[in-house]
Amino acid sequence: MRPALPYALVFLIVMSYSQSSGQLKLWYNKPAGEIWENALPIGNGRIGAMVYGNVEHESIQLNEHTVWSGSPNRNDNPEALAALPEIRRLIFEGRQKEAEQLANKVIISKKSHGQMFQPVGSLHLTFTGHDQYANYYRELDIERAVAKTTYTVGDVTYTREVLASLPDRVVVMRLTASKSKSISFTASFSTTQPKALIKTSTAKEIIITGTTTDHEGVEGKVRFEGITRIKPEGGTVTSYDTAIVVNQANAVTIYISIATNFNNYKDIRGDEHGRALAQLNAVFSKSFDKISKAHIKAYQEYFNRVKLDLGVTDAAKFPTDERLRKFSSSNDPQFVALYFQYGRYLLISSSKPGGQPANLQGIWNNKMKPPWDSKYTININAEMNYWPAEKTNLSELHEPFLQMVKDMSETGKETARVMYGARGWMAHHNTDIWRITGAVDAAFWGAWFCGGGWTSQHLWEHYIYNGDKTYLSTVYPALKGAAMFFVDFLVEHPTHRWLIANPDMSPENAPQAHQGSSLDAGTTMTNQIVFDVFSTAIRAAEILNKDKAFVDTLKQMRDRLPPMHIGQHGQLQEWLEDIDDPKDNHRHISHLYGLYPSNQISPYTTPELYSAAKTTLLHRGDVSTGWSMGWKVNWWAKLLDGNHAFKLIQNQLTPAGTMPEGGGTYNNLFDAHPPFQIDGNFGCASGIAEMLMQSAIEAIDLIPALPDDWPTGSVFGLRARGGFEVVELHWKDAKVVKVVIKSTIGGNLRLRVPNEMKWNGRVLAKADGENPNKFFQVDEIAAPVISPQAIITPPQPRNTFLYDLTTQKGKQYTLTAN
């Protein structure tokens, strides 16, 4: 008789089996029909495609990451500089509405308000006689990044597989059948681009060429070319003017290549024809099997870094759209794991080094005039897209966004100088492929001055996760420039003598006390962002031993920033005045930036502000637009309330259109604002990671916000600040059973866990004092100003153990429950 395995080992084996046997697929038993949000997204960071899975009339809707309206342009309004003193005077006198009216004339752009991300067109495959079908099934396998459709007509089973190859930069589709000579269809192409031409060639190709549209006075100059080439096995192929007919083939492979003349935001002298043709010729000789293997290998180099197992129930047996409908009332923890990994899938598919960042819709859009132009809204949405990048082990995919910030740090210098007489650089609340930094829309939304400050913090975040000083030196000019702008832009508060921004706003919200105007001075979010901008510039300069006099200036100015205020209702004030409305349910809760993504508010270090942040969240409510609920998952995780965070996930995973407040999720698991915005997908993925591991406050905190619904589980591969990787984390009954942590740059590992742990059979050293690892440094903020009417509810003590372990670069450390 064999000896019994230790209980902990049995648990780990069971969890490992459960994880490996779980399928990460979106699947359905009916086609998408005509509904775009039912189609399944594939992408390689350059080309995005939506696969409908329709039987008789299949469609593959196509985007290319640089197909945007317009051409290089600037949109600054130079009238701002002369009017700035008057705007400031009006705001300080409480005449915000008059200031807003003036800002509309002198700050908001009189040129372009941003260009539009546009579709290329759609490939259509018509299968005559396939209207009567059975055994229908379609899926998106996010472990392989391959979409598949199967069905039966008569006694023949048809299979279609589609992928957007990461290494080969093309979309490839494979059509097979269970019987020879069974594949017959007509291929055609359609587009809503008005300046496009579609034709066929003798090389079994459908070619689209065109130029994007003019928009708001900016001439469209992006030239694009798409080539669809068909490779049949057997059968015949006949080309007509705009269509190709394949008859009685055994199998068919379709290759789609798209390219433009875009080189960068100021250079569109590329050769779109040469690029599209070279990409196609390089891959056309390869079989689908060879392309697929290379694609899956490249994709899994990213995707397989992180695994999440929260358990599997019978609910996982149902199609994805049925699981979505039932999720809030069922026990389906695997659906959360699927949604988390889908967020990572979407980032891998829409953001690749050297390409454009994921925009409001990632890389998928079927409209010539998409909502909000499908550009980059940098007062929350674009930043949220990249919240999962570092922590879910996709650090390289942060690069397109980081490059965009560096681009804006160049274009934004002119905006800072011309509009505000300031050094450094800045951006308002939107940008696009041309890296505009002027103010757009109207002053209510556009007269916001922190787009550069907030986005610059991603440059710093990338450093504190990786510790690369060479990289830090390359982004230091952008960090310094973001701080330099505020050095020149801040003014003294007439009463309190604080240094504040004026004009200013708390994005897109307006208190009733300000006559419906959003404009103000010294709003809480801006004070928090400026604090971070100054702090990161200080730390970067000190690490690189640069600009000591500038560092002294920043420290002195940082000390004069306003403290946060807790108002009469116990809320974190959104404005310096105590004028928050407890019944305000606005989707933007910008003043909680200090809770997340910043780390200025914490139950461990700022209990009064913790209480105020929680009160604010309770006032605002849960259900809102999709991206807002995604942000709220992160906030409740940072407040260590896993059950409330999970409640937000349940709200998020509710079918779109069923909640009067908006939000929810479409059948293909796209986030609904509504309409579709991808930021909610990424925000919720980030929030799920924050529930399982946090590293912003002095230590790596394991399962800090675990809901009751996930008592047992495991996660592999999450990354923390300071170059630490949580290689394995297993928990049972809300206690850590085992954790394996890799140190990639060495240094002190401070670990916070809910139960006692040991290392190599030895008791760990209990942490004491400040963490000596500078990557976990938290800059001290000023004590809050608290209204005498405020009721403060301190956080409930969380029984945890705090350990220190000295680590060496490249080594792994295994800790087990004591």
C-alpha positions in Angstrom: 0.0 0.0 0.0 1.4 3.4 -1.1 1.7 6.1 1.6 -0.8 8.9 1.3 0.3 12.1 -0.4 0.5 15.1 1.8 -2.8 17.1 1.7 -1.2 20.2 0.3 0.4 18.2 -2.5 -2.9 16.6 -3.4 -4.5 20.1 -3.5 -1.9 21.4 -5.8 -2.2 18.4 -8.2 -6.0 18.8 -8.3 -5.7 22.5 -9.0 -3.1 22.0 -11.7 -5.4 19.4 -13.4 -8.4 21.7 -13.2 -6.4 24.5 -14.8 -5.0 22.5 -17.6 -8.3 20.8 -18.4 -10.3 24.1 -18.5 -10.9 25.4 -22.0 -10.4 29.1 -22.6 -12.8 29.5 -25.5 -15.7 31.8 -26.4 -18.2 29.5 -28.2 -21.7 29.8 -29.7 -24.2 27.6 -31.4 -25.5 30.2 -33.8 -23.9 32.7 -36.2 -23.3 36.4 -35.5 -25.9 37.4 -38.1 -25.7 41.1 -38.9 -24.7 42.2 -35.4 -21.1 43.4 -35.3 -20.9 42.9 -31.5 -21.7 39.2 -32.0 -18.6 38.7 -34.3 -15.4 37.4 -32.9 -12.2 39.6 -32.8 -8.8 38.5 -34.0 -5.7 40.7 -34.4 -2.0 40.9 -34.6 -1.4 44.5 -33.4 -1.4 45.7 -37.1 -4.5 44.2 -38.6 -7.8 43.6 -36.7 -10.6 41.4 -38.0 -14.1 40.6 -36.9 -15.2 37.1 -37.9 -18.9 36.7 -38.1 -19.2 32.9 -38.6 -22.2 33.3 -40.9 -22.8 30.2 -43.0 -24.1 31.2 -46.4 -22.8 34.8 -46.3 -19.6 34.9 -44.3 -17.9 38.3 -43.6 -14.5 39.2 -42.3 -14.5 42.9 -41.4 -11.0 44.4 -41.5 -9.1 47.2 -39.9 -5.4 48.3 -40.1 -3.9 50.2 -37.2 -2.8 53.3 -39.2 -5.9 53.7 -41.4 -7.0 57.1 -40.0 -8.6 60.1 -41.5 -6.5 63.3 -42.0 -2.8 63.8 -42.1 -0.1 65.4 -40.0 -1.6 68.5 -38.3 -1.6 70.7 -35.2 -4.7 72.0 -33.4 -3.4 74.5 -30.9 -5.4 77.7 -30.2 -2.9 80.5 -29.7 -5.6 82.9 -28.4 -5.4 81.1 -25.0 -2.3 82.8 -23.8 -3.6 86.3 -23.8 -6.9 85.3 -22.3 -5.5 83.1 -19.5 -5.3 85.9 -16.8 -9.0 86.8 -17.5 -10.1 83.1 -17.3 -8.2 82.7 -14.0 -9.7 85.9 -12.6 -13.3 84.8 -13.4 -12.7 81.4 -11.8 -11.2 82.8 -8.6 -14.2 85.2 -8.4 -16.6 82.2 -8.6 -17.8 83.1 -12.2 -17.0 79.6 -13.6 -19.7 79.7 -16.3 -18.3 83.0 -17.8 -14.9 81.5 -17.7 -16.1 78.4 -19.5 -17.7 80.6 -22.2 -14.5 82.4 -22.7 -12.5 79.2 -22.8 -14.7 77.9 -25.5 -13.5 80.8 -27.7 -9.9 80.9 -26.8 -8.8 77.4 -25.6 -10.8 75.0 -27.6 -9.3 74.3 -31.0 -10.6 76.2 -34.1 -9.0 73.5 -36.2 -9.3 69.7 -36.0 -10.9 68.2 -32.9 -9.1 64.9 -33.7 -9.1 62.5 -36.6 -11.0 59.2 -36.9 -9.8 55.6 -36.9 -11.5 54.0 -39.9 -12.2 50.5 -41.4 -10.6 49.2 -44.5 -13.6 47.1 -45.6 -14.9 43.6 -45.5 -14.2 40.3 -47.3 -17.4 38.4 -48.2 -17.6 34.7 -49.0 -20.9 33.5 -50.4 -21.6 29.8 -50.2 -24.6 29.1 -52.5 -26.8 26.3 -51.2 -25.6 26.5 -47.6 -28.8 28.0 -46.2 -29.9 24.7 -44.8 -27.3 23.6 -42.3 -27.0 21.6 -39.1 -24.5 21.0 -36.2 -23.4 24.6 -36.2 -20.6 25.7 -33.9 -18.2 28.6 -33.7 -15.5 29.5 -31.3 -12.6 31.8 -30.5 -9.9 29.9 -28.8 -8.0 32.5 -26.8 -5.3 30.0 -25.9 -4.3 29.8 -29.6 -5.8 33.0 -30.9 -7.7 31.2 -33.7 -11.4 31.6 -34.6 -13.2 28.5 -36.0 -16.6 27.8 -37.5 -18.0 24.3 -38.3 -21.3 23.1 -39.7 -22.8 20.4 -41.8 -24.7 20.6 -45.1 -26.1 17.3 -46.2 -23.4 14.7 -45.4 -20.5 17.2 -45.6 -18.9 18.9 -42.6 -17.3 22.3 -43.3 -14.6 23.9 -41.2 -13.2 27.4 -41.4 -10.3 28.6 -39.3 -9.1 32.2 -39.2 -6.1 33.8 -37.5 -4.2 37.1 -37.6 -0.6 36.0 -37.7 1.6 37.8 -35.2 4.9 36.9 -36.9 3.7 37.2 -40.5 1.5 40.3 -40.2 -1.4 38.9 -42.3 -4.8 37.4 -41.8 -5.1 33.8 -43.0 -8.2 31.7 -43.5 -8.4 28.0 -44.1 -11.5 26.3 -45.6 -11.8 22.5 -45.5 -14.5 19.9 -46.0 -14.9 16.3 -45.0 -15.4 15.4 -48.7 -13.3 16.3 -51.7 -14.5 18.8 -54.3 -17.0 20.3 -51.8 -15.8 23.9 -51.5 -17.4 26.4 -53.8 -17.9 30.1 -53.1 -17.8 33.6 -54.4 -15.3 36.0 -52.8 -15.9 39.7 -53.0 -14.9 42.9 -51.1 -16.9 45.9 -49.9 -15.9 49.1 -48.3 -17.5 52.3 -46.9 -14.3 54.2 -47.8 -15.5 56.8 -50.4 -12.1 57.2 -52.1 -11.4 53.4 -52.6 -11.2 51.2 -55.7 -11.8 47.4 -55.6 -10.6 45.2 -58.5 -9.4 41.7 -59.1 -6.1 40.5 -60.7 -5.1 37.5 -62.7 -3.2 36.2 -59.7 -6.4 35.2 -58.0 -6.4 38.4 -56.0 -9.0 41.0 -54.8 -7.3 44.3 -54.3 -8.5 47.4 -52.6 -6.6 50.7 -52.8 -7.7 54.0 -51.5 -7.0 57.1 -49.5 -8.7 58.0 -46.2 -11.1 60.9 -45.9 -10.7 64.5 -45.0 -12.0 65.5 -41.6 -12.6 68.9 -40.0 -10.4 70.7 -42.5 -7.6 68.2 -42.5 -6.9 66.5 -45.8 -7.0 62.7 -45.8 -3.6 61.5 -47.0 -3.2 58.0 -45.6 -3.0 55.7 -48.6 -3.9 52.1 -48.0 -3.8 48.8 -50.0 -5.3 45.5 -49.1 -4.6 42.3 -51.1 -6.7 39.2 -50.7 -5.0 36.2 -52.5 -6.7 32.9 -52.8 -4.9 29.5 -52.9 -7.2 26.6 -53.9 -6.3 23.0 -53.6 -8.1 21.4 -56.6 -11.1 22.8 -58.3 -11.2 25.9 -60.5 -10.9 29.7 -60.0 -12.5 32.3 -62.1 -11.8 36.1 -61.8 -14.4 38.7 -62.6 -14.1 42.5 -62.3 -14.7 42.6 -58.5 -15.2 39.0 -57.5 -13.5 35.6 -57.6 -15.4 32.4 -57.9 -13.9 29.1 -56.5 -15.6 25.9 -57.7 -15.3 22.4 -56.3 -12.0 22.8 -54.5 -10.8 20.3 -51.9 -9.5 23.0 -49.6 -8.7 26.7 -49.9 -6.4 29.1 -48.0 -7.0 32.8 -48.2 -4.3 35.3 -47.4 -5.1 39.0 -46.6 -2.4 41.6 -46.4 -3.0 45.3 -45.7 -0.5 48.2 -45.4 -0.4 52.0 -45.6 2.0 54.8 -46.4 2.2 55.8 -42.7 5.7 55.8 -41.1 5.0 58.0 -38.0 2.9 60.9 -36.9 4.9 63.3 -39.0 5.9 61.1 -42.0 3.5 59.5 -44.4 6.0 58.8 -47.2 5.8 55.0 -47.1 5.0 52.6 -49.9 1.7 51.0 -49.1 1.8 48.8 -52.3 5.3 47.5 -51.7 4.6 46.8 -48.1 1.3 44.9 -48.7 2.8 42.9 -51.5 6.0 42.1 -49.6 4.1 40.8 -46.6 1.8 38.7 -48.8 4.6 37.2 -50.9 6.6 36.4 -47.8 3.8 34.2 -46.5 2.0 32.9 -49.5 4.2 29.9 -50.1 3.6 28.7 -46.5 0.9 26.3 -45.6 -1.8 27.2 -43.2 -0.4 24.6 -40.8 3.1 26.2 -40.9 1.6 29.7 -40.4 -0.6 28.5 -37.6 2.2 26.8 -35.7 4.4 29.9 -35.9 1.5 32.2 -35.0 0.5 30.1 -32.0 4.1 29.9 -30.7 4.5 33.6 -31.0 1.2 34.3 -29.4 1.7 31.9 -26.5 5.0 33.4 -25.7 2.8 36.2 -24.3 -0.4 34.5 -23.3 1.0 31.5 -21.5 2.9 33.6 -19.0 -0.2 33.9 -16.8 -2.7 31.2 -15.8 -5.7 31.6 -13.6 -7.9 28.9 -12.0 -10.8 29.8 -9.9 -12.5 26.4 -10.3 -15.0 25.0 -12.8 -18.7 24.2 -12.4 -21.3 22.8 -14.7 -22.1 26.4 -15.8 -19.0 26.3 -18.0 -20.7 23.7 -20.3 -23.0 26.3 -21.8 -22.4 28.6 -24.8 -20.7 31.9 -23.9 -23.8 34.1 -24.6 -25.9 31.8 -22.3 -23.2 32.0 -19.5 -23.3 35.8 -19.8 -27.0 35.9 -19.4 -26.9 33.6 -16.3 -23.7 34.8 -14.7 -25.1 37.1 -12.1 -27.4 34.4 -10.7 -25.2 31.3 -11.2 -22.0 29.9 -9.8 -19.5 30.2 -12.7 -16.1 31.1 -11.4 -14.4 29.9 -14.6 -16.3 32.7 -16.5 -14.3 35.2 -14.5 -11.0 33.5 -15.4 -12.2 33.4 -19.1 -13.0 37.1 -19.0 -9.7 38.0 -17.3 -7.7 36.1 -20.0 -9.9 37.6 -22.7 -8.7 41.0 -21.6 -5.1 39.8 -22.0 -6.0 38.2 -25.4 -7.4 41.6 -26.6 -4.3 43.5 -25.5 -2.0 41.0 -27.2 -4.1 41.2 -30.3 -4.4 45.0 -30.5 -1.0 46.3 -29.2 2.3 45.3 -30.6 5.7 47.0 -30.3 6.3 49.3 -33.2 2.5 49.7 -33.8 -0.2 52.1 -32.7 -1.6 51.8 -29.1 -5.0 50.2 -28.6 -7.5 53.0 -29.1 -11.1 53.3 -27.7 -12.0 50.2 -29.6 -8.7 48.5 -29.5 -8.1 47.8 -33.2 -11.7 46.8 -34.2 -14.1 49.3 -35.7 -16.6 49.0 -38.5 -17.8 52.7 -38.8 -16.4 55.5 -40.9 -17.5 57.9 -38.1 -17.0 55.9 -34.9 -18.1 57.0 -31.5 -15.7 59.6 -30.1 -13.7 59.0 -33.4 -12.3 55.8 -31.8 -9.3 57.9 -30.8 -7.4 58.2 -27.6 -9.3 59.8 -24.7 -6.6 60.4 -22.2 -8.6 61.6 -19.2 -9.1 57.9 -18.3 -9.8 55.6 -21.2 -6.5 55.3 -23.0 -4.7 54.9 -19.7 -7.1 52.1 -18.6 -6.3 50.2 -21.7 -2.8 49.6 -20.4 -3.5 49.0 -16.7 -3.1 45.2 -17.2 0.1 45.5 -19.2 2.7 45.3 -16.5 0.9 43.3 -13.8 -0.4 40.6 -16.1 3.0 40.0 -17.6 2.6 41.8 -21.0 5.2 44.5 -20.4 6.5 44.6 -24.0 2.9 45.4 -25.2 3.0 48.6 -23.1 5.5 49.9 -25.7 3.0 51.4 -28.2 1.4 53.5 -25.5 4.8 54.5 -24.1 5.9 55.6 -27.5 2.8 57.6 -28.0 3.6 59.4 -24.7 7.1 60.2 -25.9 5.6 61.5 -29.2 3.2 63.8 -27.3 6.1 65.0 -25.2 7.5 66.4 -28.4 4.2 67.7 -30.0 3.0 69.0 -26.6 6.0 71.4 -26.2 4.5 73.7 -28.8 1.1 73.5 -27.1 2.6 74.4 -23.7 4.5 77.3 -25.2 1.9 78.8 -27.5 -1.2 78.3 -25.4 0.1 78.8 -21.9 3.5 80.4 -22.1 5.0 77.4 -20.3 8.1 75.2 -20.6 7.9 71.5 -20.8 5.0 69.8 -22.5 1.3 69.1 -22.0 -1.7 67.5 -23.6 -5.4 68.1 -23.0 -8.0 65.3 -22.9 -7.6 63.7 -26.3 -5.0 62.7 -28.9 -5.0 60.7 -32.1 -2.6 59.1 -34.5 -1.2 62.6 -35.4 -0.4 63.2 -31.7 -2.5 66.3 -31.4 -2.3 68.0 -28.0 -4.7 70.9 -28.4 -8.1 71.1 -26.6 -11.1 69.6 -28.4 -14.8 69.2 -28.1 -15.8 72.0 -25.8 -14.4 73.6 -22.7 -16.7 71.5 -20.5 -14.6 68.4 -21.5 -11.6 69.8 -23.3 -10.2 72.5 -21.0 -8.3 69.9 -18.9 -4.6 70.1 -18.6 -3.4 66.8 -17.2 -3.3 64.6 -20.2 0.4 64.8 -20.4 0.9 64.5 -16.6 -1.3 61.3 -16.3 0.1 59.5 -19.4 3.7 60.3 -18.3 3.1 58.1 -15.2 3.0 55.1 -17.5 6.7 55.8 -18.4 7.5 55.6 -14.7 5.4 52.5 -14.1 7.2 50.6 -16.8 10.5 51.4 -15.0 9.4 50.4 -11.5 8.2 47.0 -12.8 11.5 46.4 -14.7 14.2 48.4 -13.0 16.0 49.3 -16.3 18.0 52.5 -15.7 19.0 52.7 -19.4 15.3 52.8 -20.2 14.7 55.4 -17.5 17.3 57.7 -19.0 15.5 57.6 -22.3 12.1 58.6 -20.8 13.5 61.0 -18.3 13.1 64.0 -20.6 9.4 63.3 -20.9 9.1 62.9 -17.1 11.0 66.1 -16.6 9.0 68.0 -19.2 5.7 66.9 -17.7 6.8 68.3 -14.4 8.2 71.5 -16.0 4.9 72.4 -17.4 3.2 72.4 -14.0 6.1 74.4 -12.5 5.1 77.2 -14.9 1.4 76.6 -15.0 0.5 76.4 -11.3 -0.6 79.6 -9.6 -1.1 80.6 -6.0 -4.5 80.2 -4.4 -5.6 83.7 -3.3 -6.6 82.6 0.2 -4.7 79.5 1.2 -1.5 80.2 -0.7 -1.5 76.7 -2.1 -0.1 76.1 -5.6 -3.0 75.0 -7.8 -4.0 74.7 -11.5 -6.3 77.4 -12.8 -8.2 76.8 -15.0 -8.8 73.2 -14.0 -11.6 70.7 -13.9 -12.5 67.3 -12.5 -13.1 65.5 -15.8 -16.5 65.8 -17.3 -18.3 66.5 -14.0 -19.8 69.8 -12.8 -21.1 70.7 -9.4 -24.4 72.4 -9.1 -22.7 75.3 -7.2 -20.8 76.2 -10.4 -23.8 76.9 -12.6 -23.3 73.7 -14.5 -19.7 74.5 -15.4 -17.0 72.0 -15.0 -14.3 74.7 -14.8 -12.7 75.4 -11.4 -9.3 75.7 -9.7 -7.3 73.2 -7.8 -9.5 70.1 -8.2 -8.6 67.0 -6.2 -7.6 64.8 -9.2 -5.3 67.5 -10.6 -3.6 68.0 -7.2 -3.1 64.2 -7.0 -1.7 64.0 -10.6 0.6 66.9 -10.0 1.9 65.3 -6.8 2.7 62.1 -8.8 4.3 64.1 -11.7 6.5 65.9 -9.3 7.4 62.8 -7.2 8.3 60.6 -10.2 10.4 63.4 -11.8 12.2 63.8 -8.4 12.9 60.1 -8.0 14.0 59.6 -11.6 16.4 62.6 -11.4 17.8 61.3 -8.1 18.3 57.8 -9.6 20.0 59.2 -12.7 21.9 61.8 -10.6 20.5 64.7 -12.7 19.1 68.2 -12.2 19.6 68.8 -8.5 18.4 72.4 -8.6 15.3 71.3 -10.5 14.7 68.6 -7.9 14.9 71.1 -5.1 12.3 73.3 -6.9 10.0 70.4 -7.4 10.2 69.4 -3.7 9.5 72.9 -2.5 6.5 73.2 -4.9 5.2 69.7 -4.0 5.1 70.8 -0.3 2.8 73.7 -1.4 0.2 71.5 -3.1 -3.2 71.4 -1.5 -3.9 68.5 0.8 -6.9 66.3 0.1 -10.1 67.3 1.8 -12.8 65.2 3.5 -16.1 66.9 3.4 -19.2 67.2 5.5 -20.7 63.9 4.2 -17.6 62.0 5.0 -16.7 62.0 1.3 -13.4 62.7 -0.4 -14.1 66.1 -1.8 -13.9 66.3 -5.6 -13.3 70.1 -5.4 -11.6 72.3 -2.9 -15.0 73.5 -1.8 -17.2 71.1 0.1 -19.9 71.0 -2.5 -20.2 67.3 -3.4 -23.7 66.0 -3.8 -24.2 62.6 -2.2 -26.8 61.8 -4.8 -24.4 62.5 -7.7 -24.0 59.2 -9.6 -21.7 60.5 -12.3 -19.6 57.9 -14.2 -16.4 59.8 -13.7 -15.1 59.6 -10.1 -11.8 61.2 -11.0 -10.8 62.3 -7.5 -10.3 58.6 -6.7 -7.2 58.7 -9.0 -5.3 58.9 -5.7 -6.7 55.5 -4.7 -6.1 53.9 -8.1 -4.1 54.0 -10.3 -2.1 56.1 -7.9 -1.2 54.9 -4.4 -1.8 58.0 -2.3 -4.8 56.5 -0.5 -4.5 53.2 1.3 -6.2 51.4 4.3 -2.7 50.8 5.6 -1.2 54.3 5.4 -4.1 56.8 5.2 -7.1 55.4 7.1 -9.1 58.7 7.1 -8.8 59.0 3.3 -9.6 55.3 3.0 -12.9 56.0 4.8 -13.6 59.1 2.6 -12.9 57.1 -0.7 -15.2 54.4 0.4 -17.9 56.8 1.2 -17.5 58.5 -2.2 -17.8 55.1 -3.9 -21.0 54.2 -2.0 -22.5 57.6 -2.9 -21.7 57.1 -6.6 -23.2 53.6 -6.7 -22.1 50.6 -8.7 -23.9 50.3 -12.1 -22.6 52.7 -14.6 -20.9 52.7 -18.0 -18.7 49.7 -18.7 -15.3 51.5 -18.3 -16.5 53.1 -15.0 -17.5 49.7 -13.6 -14.1 48.4 -14.6 -12.4 51.2 -12.7 -14.6 50.5 -9.7 -13.4 46.9 -9.6 -9.9 48.2 -9.1 -11.0 50.7 -6.4 -12.9 48.1 -4.3 -9.9 45.8 -4.7 -7.7 48.6 -3.3 -10.1 49.1 -0.5 -9.6 45.3 0.2 -13.3 44.6 -0.3 -13.3 41.5 -2.5 -17.0 40.9 -2.2 -17.9 44.4 -3.5 -15.3 44.1 -6.3 -16.9 40.8 -7.3 -20.3 42.5 -7.3 -19.0 45.0 -9.8 -17.7 42.1 -11.9 -21.2 40.6 -11.9 -22.6 43.9 -13.0 -20.0 44.1 -15.7 -20.8 40.6 -16.9 -24.4 41.4 -17.5 -25.8 41.5 -21.1 -25.6 45.0 -22.6 -28.9 46.8 -22.8 -30.4 45.2 -19.7 -29.4 47.9 -17.2 -31.0 51.3 -17.4 -27.8 53.0 -16.2 -25.8 51.5 -19.2 -22.8 49.3 -19.1 -22.6 45.6 -19.4 -21.1 43.2 -21.9 -21.9 42.2 -25.5 -22.3 38.6 -26.6 -18.7 38.5 -27.8 -17.6 39.8 -24.4 -16.8 43.3 -25.7 -17.4 45.9 -23.0 -20.4 48.2 -23.4 -20.2 51.9 -22.6 -22.5 51.5 -24.5 -21.5 51.6 -27.4 -18.5 49.3 -27.5 -15.4 50.6 -25.8 -12.5 48.2 -25.0 -11.3 50.1 -21.9 -13.8 48.2 -19.7 -12.4 44.9 -20.8 -8.9 46.0 -19.8 -10.0 47.8 -16.6 -11.8 44.7 -15.3 -8.9 42.4 -16.2 -6.7 44.8 -14.1 -9.1 44.8 -11.3 -9.2 41.0 -11.1 -5.4 41.0 -10.9 -5.6 43.6 -8.1 -8.0 41.3 -6.2 -5.3 38.5 -6.3 -2.1 40.5 -5.9 -1.1 44.1 -5.2 2.3 45.7 -5.0 1.7 49.5 -4.8 1.9 49.9 -1.0 5.3 48.9 0.4 4.8 45.2 -0.1 3.5 42.4 -2.4 0.1 41.7 -1.0 -1.3 38.2 -1.8 -5.0 37.6 -2.2 -5.7 41.0 -0.6 -9.3 41.3 -1.9 -10.4 37.7 -2.3 -14.2 37.4 -2.5 -16.1 34.6 -0.8 -16.9 33.1 -4.2 -13.3 32.3 -4.8 -12.2 30.4 -1.7 -9.8 28.1 -3.5 -7.7 28.8 -6.6 -4.4 29.5 -8.2 -2.7 32.0 -10.4 0.6 31.8 -12.2 2.8 34.6 -13.6 1.5 37.9 -12.2 4.2 40.5 -12.0 4.9 43.0 -9.2 6.9 46.1 -8.8 10.6 45.7 -8.2 11.1 43.1 -10.8 9.3 40.3 -8.9 7.2 37.7 -10.6 4.7 35.6 -8.7 5.5 32.4 -10.5 2.9 30.4 -8.6 0.3 31.3 -6.1 -2.1 28.7 -4.6 -4.7 29.3 -2.0 -7.3 27.3 -0.2 -10.0 28.4 2.2 -8.7 32.0 1.6 -5.3 31.0 3.0 -2.1 30.9 0.9 -0.9 27.3 0.6 2.2 28.0 -1.6 3.8 30.8 -3.4 6.8 30.8 -5.6 8.4 34.2 -6.3 11.1 35.0 -8.8 13.4 38.0 -8.3 14.6 39.4 -11.6 16.7 42.3 -10.2 17.3 41.3 -6.6 16.5 43.4 -3.5 14.3 43.0 -0.4 11.1 41.1 -0.9 8.4 42.3 1.5 5.4 40.0 1.5 2.0 40.5 3.1 0.0 37.3 3.5 -3.2 36.3 5.4 -1.5 33.4 7.2 1.9 32.4 8.5 4.4 31.2 5.9 7.8 29.5 6.0 10.8 29.4 3.6 13.0 26.3 3.4 11.4 25.1 6.6 12.5 28.2 8.4 10.4 30.9 10.0 10.5 34.1 8.0 11.8 37.4 9.4 8.9 39.7 10.3 9.1 43.0 8.5 10.0 46.1 10.5 10.1 49.7 9.5 10.2 51.1 6.0 10.8 48.7 3.1 14.5 49.3 2.0 13.5 48.3 -1.5 13.2 51.7 -3.2 10.8 50.3 -5.9 8.2 50.1 -3.1 8.8 53.6 -1.9 5.6 55.5 -1.2 5.9 59.3 -1.1 4.3 60.8 2.0 1.3 63.0 1.4 0.0 65.9 3.5 -2.5 65.1 6.2 -6.1 65.6 4.9 -8.3 68.6 5.9 -11.3 67.0 7.6 -14.7 68.7 8.0 -15.9 68.7 11.6 -19.2 67.2 10.3 -17.5 64.3 8.7 -18.0 60.8 10.1 -14.9 58.7 9.6 -15.2 54.9 9.5 -11.7 53.4 9.9 -10.9 50.3 7.9 -11.6 47.0 9.7 -8.3 45.5 10.8 -7.1 42.8 8.3 -5.2 40.1 10.1 -2.0 39.7 8.0 1.6 38.7 8.3 4.3 40.9 6.9 7.7 39.3 6.1 11.0 40.4 4.7 13.2 38.2 2.6 16.5 39.3 1.0 16.6 38.1 -2.6 19.2 37.7 -5.3 18.8 38.4 -9.0 17.5 35.5 -11.0 16.6 33.2 -8.1 13.2 31.8 -7.1 11.9 31.5 -3.6 9.3 29.0 -2.5 7.2 29.8 0.6 4.7 27.4 2.1 2.0 27.6 4.7 3.3 27.2 8.2 
